[in-house]
Amino acid sequence: MKRLTPDCASSGGFLLGGWRCARALTIRPIVSKHMDCYRFCMPNRIAQFSLLVPDYDEALAFFGRIGFVCREDTDLGEGKRWVRIAPPDAETVILLARAVGERQVAAIGEQGGGRVWLFLETADFDADYQRMRQAGVHFETEPRHEPYGRVVVWRDPWGNRWDLIEYSRNDAAT
């Protein structure tokens, strides 16, 4: 068994088998009659996810009003586009997917099954809450304090439920 050292991570990580690893890890040889393979760390971030919408431009306009930026809008032909949006400086992006067919159309606004399933993190709850109210966002609740931070539930124009949240810790993932 070979142990890769943290030196790799301190120099910006390393690439192993197509995955970028930002920490030391242990790799184990796997016996294969065709080639030597290695186990390695799993992917460590969600790059993007799809959000079903009825219309690309309507969605771009809404998300633009609340401060999101369009990272990419590529025409794929036949009415299909690759439209990626995100809050400024965000790692994870949302791929706007125009619903096609009965099943997808029925799922618009229901991807979370009626639960809050999208979490928009903020470092300035009061300012972002006021800005979103002025932009016409529908809030379901009043802002409240929870053990994990300050939160308010809102809906996008298609019915998806979101939390606007300012975590009480600097790193919500720990």
C-alpha positions as CSV (number, residue, x, y, z in Angstrom):
1,M,0.0,0.0,0.0
2,K,1.4,3.4,-1.0
3,R,0.5,6.5,1.0
4,L,0.4,9.8,-1.0
5,T,1.7,12.7,1.1
6,P,0.0,16.0,1.9
7,D,2.7,17.7,-0.2
8,C,0.5,17.0,-3.2
9,A,-2.4,18.8,-1.6
10,S,-0.4,21.8,-0.5
11,S,0.7,22.3,-4.1
12,G,-2.9,22.5,-5.4
13,G,-3.9,18.9,-5.3
14,F,-3.1,16.1,-7.7
15,L,-4.8,14.3,-10.5
16,L,-5.3,10.6,-10.2
17,G,-7.3,8.5,-12.5
18,G,-9.3,11.6,-13.7
19,W,-10.3,12.8,-10.2
20,R,-8.7,15.8,-8.5
21,C,-7.8,15.0,-4.9
22,A,-7.1,17.8,-2.5
23,R,-5.9,15.8,0.4
24,A,-3.7,12.8,1.1
25,L,-5.2,9.5,0.5
26,T,-4.3,5.8,0.6
27,I,-4.4,3.9,-2.7
28,R,-4.6,0.1,-2.8
29,P,-3.7,-1.9,-5.8
30,I,-6.5,-3.9,-7.3
31,V,-5.6,-7.2,-9.0
32,S,-6.6,-7.2,-12.6
33,K,-5.5,-9.6,-15.3
34,H,-5.4,-6.7,-17.9
35,M,-3.8,-3.8,-16.0
36,D,-2.9,-2.4,-12.7
37,C,-5.6,-0.2,-11.2
38,Y,-5.8,1.9,-8.1
39,R,-8.6,3.0,-5.8
40,F,-8.7,6.7,-5.0
41,C,-10.8,9.3,-3.4
42,M,-14.3,9.9,-4.7
43,P,-15.2,13.2,-6.5
44,N,-15.4,16.0,-3.9
45,R,-17.9,18.6,-5.2
46,I,-21.1,18.8,-7.0
47,A,-20.4,20.8,-10.2
48,Q,-24.0,21.4,-11.3
49,F,-27.5,20.1,-11.1
50,S,-30.6,20.5,-13.3
51,L,-33.6,22.6,-12.5
52,L,-36.7,22.1,-14.7
53,V,-38.2,25.3,-16.0
54,P,-40.9,25.9,-18.6
55,D,-38.9,28.6,-20.5
56,Y,-35.2,29.5,-20.5
57,D,-35.6,33.3,-20.9
58,E,-38.3,33.5,-18.2
59,A,-35.9,31.7,-15.8
60,L,-32.9,33.8,-16.8
61,A,-34.9,37.0,-16.1
62,F,-36.1,35.8,-12.7
63,F,-32.7,34.6,-11.5
64,G,-31.1,37.7,-12.9
65,R,-33.4,39.9,-10.8
66,I,-32.3,38.1,-7.6
67,G,-28.6,38.4,-8.3
68,F,-27.7,35.2,-10.2
69,V,-25.4,35.5,-13.2
70,C,-25.5,33.6,-16.4
71,R,-22.3,31.5,-16.7
72,E,-23.2,30.0,-20.1
73,D,-26.0,30.1,-22.7
74,T,-25.2,27.9,-25.6
75,D,-27.7,27.1,-28.4
76,L,-27.8,23.4,-29.0
77,G,-30.2,23.5,-31.8
78,E,-33.9,22.5,-32.1
79,G,-34.9,24.8,-29.3
80,K,-32.5,23.3,-26.8
81,R,-29.9,25.3,-24.9
82,W,-27.2,24.7,-22.3
83,V,-28.0,27.5,-19.8
84,R,-25.9,27.6,-16.6
85,I,-26.6,30.1,-13.8
86,A,-25.2,30.7,-10.3
87,P,-24.8,33.3,-7.7
88,P,-21.6,35.3,-8.2
89,D,-18.5,33.4,-7.2
90,A,-20.4,30.2,-6.5
91,E,-18.8,26.8,-7.2
92,T,-22.0,24.9,-7.9
93,V,-24.1,26.0,-10.9
94,I,-27.7,25.3,-11.9
95,L,-28.3,24.0,-15.3
96,L,-31.7,25.3,-16.4
97,A,-33.4,22.5,-18.3
98,R,-36.5,23.4,-20.3
99,A,-39.1,20.7,-19.6
100,V,-40.0,18.5,-22.6
101,G,-42.9,16.0,-22.5
102,E,-45.7,15.4,-20.1
103,R,-43.5,13.8,-17.4
104,Q,-41.0,16.7,-17.2
105,V,-43.6,19.4,-17.4
106,A,-45.5,17.7,-14.5
107,A,-42.2,17.8,-12.5
108,I,-41.7,21.5,-12.8
109,G,-41.7,22.9,-9.3
110,E,-42.0,19.5,-7.8
111,Q,-38.4,18.2,-8.0
112,G,-38.2,18.4,-4.2
113,G,-41.5,16.6,-3.7
114,G,-43.0,19.7,-1.8
115,R,-40.0,20.0,0.5
116,V,-37.4,22.7,0.7
117,W,-34.6,21.2,-1.4
118,L,-32.6,24.2,-2.6
119,F,-30.5,26.2,-0.1
120,L,-29.2,29.7,-1.1
121,E,-26.5,30.7,1.4
122,T,-25.8,34.3,2.2
123,A,-23.3,36.2,4.2
124,D,-25.7,39.1,4.7
125,F,-29.1,37.8,5.5
126,D,-30.8,41.2,6.0
127,A,-29.5,42.8,2.8
128,D,-30.3,39.7,0.6
129,Y,-33.7,39.2,2.2
130,Q,-34.6,42.9,1.5
131,R,-33.2,42.8,-2.1
132,M,-35.2,39.6,-2.9
133,R,-38.4,41.1,-1.4
134,Q,-37.9,44.1,-3.6
135,A,-37.4,41.8,-6.6
136,G,-40.9,40.3,-6.0
137,V,-39.8,37.0,-4.5
138,H,-42.6,35.1,-2.7
139,F,-41.6,34.3,0.9
140,E,-43.7,31.6,2.7
141,T,-42.5,32.4,6.2
142,E,-41.0,35.2,8.2
143,P,-37.3,35.0,8.8
144,R,-36.4,32.9,11.9
145,H,-33.4,31.9,13.9
146,E,-32.6,28.2,14.1
147,P,-29.7,26.4,15.8
148,Y,-27.8,26.2,12.5
149,G,-28.5,29.8,11.4
150,R,-31.0,32.4,10.2
151,V,-33.4,31.2,7.6
152,V,-36.5,32.0,5.6
153,V,-38.4,29.8,3.1
154,W,-39.2,31.2,-0.4
155,R,-40.6,29.9,-3.6
156,D,-39.4,30.5,-7.1
157,P,-42.0,31.3,-9.8
158,W,-42.4,27.5,-10.6
159,G,-43.1,26.4,-7.1
160,N,-39.7,25.1,-6.0
161,R,-39.1,25.7,-2.3
162,W,-35.8,27.3,-1.2
163,D,-34.2,28.4,2.0
164,L,-32.3,31.7,2.1
165,I,-29.9,30.9,4.9
166,E,-27.1,32.5,6.8
167,Y,-25.3,29.8,8.7
168,S,-24.2,30.5,12.3
169,R,-20.8,28.9,11.6
170,N,-18.3,30.0,9.1
171,D,-18.2,26.5,7.4
172,A,-21.6,25.0,7.2
173,A,-20.2,21.7,6.0
174,T,-18.3,20.9,9.2
